Amino acid sequence: MNGPMPAKSTGLGPFSRFLLSALVGCLATLLIGCGLWFVDDIILDVTDHQQIPRPADSAVSYAVNSVGIVEQKSGLFKRHLNYQVYVGCEAGMGYGHGFVFDNGDDPPVISAVGWEPGGVRVRLYSGHELFFPIEQQNQYCWR
């Protein structure tokens, strides 16, 4: 009992505590950033730019009633994701088929829509033409 006493442990020094707190701060920032990015990427904000309903005197028998341009933005930071040419049966353009057509910051503009027996033909002012074939009665409209 009267022998030499072992050296007392001093614990973490000030520099070690600084490194530990910096590491915890970086980890917390990384987790919060990843969480915000994940939420921003999952939630979508949809804006309707143009909508053209099917004319009442149309002779086609399929259920596509609406063609339009839809913009998708991220839900949290409102980043522009894409523009879509929408073809579907709902007037609110909520359910149907969207074709991604993104030419930068300006939305595409529909110049003409033709409801043909084989499908819907969409012409854009940029000169592009899209054809959505209808192979079944409710191809773009069933849930």
C-alpha positions, 0 to 999 in steps of 0.5 A: 500500500505504500508503493508508488501510486499510478498516474491519474488519468486526466481524461480528454484534453481540450484539443480532443474535445474540440475535435469531438465536437467538430465531428459531431457538428459535421455529422449533424449538418450532414444528416440535416442536409441529407434529410432536407434533400430527401424531402425536397426530392420526394415532394413535388409541386405541380403547376399547370401551364396550358390545358386544351380540352377535347372538343365536344364534337370530336368523333373519337371514342376513347376516354382521353379528354385533356392535353396540357403542359405541366411543370414539376417543381421540388416541394421544399425549395421550388427547384424546376425539375421538368416540363411534361406534355400531359395526356389524360382523362381528368380536367385537372390534369392529375392522372394520366400520362406525362411525356417529359419535354424540357427545353430549359427555363421556358415552358413548351407551348402547344400549337395544335392538338388533333384527336385522331382515331389512332391516338392524340397528336400534339404539335408544339410551337417549337416544331416538335410533334408528339403522338400518343397512340391509343391501343385500349379504350382507357389506356391513359385513364384507368386507375 
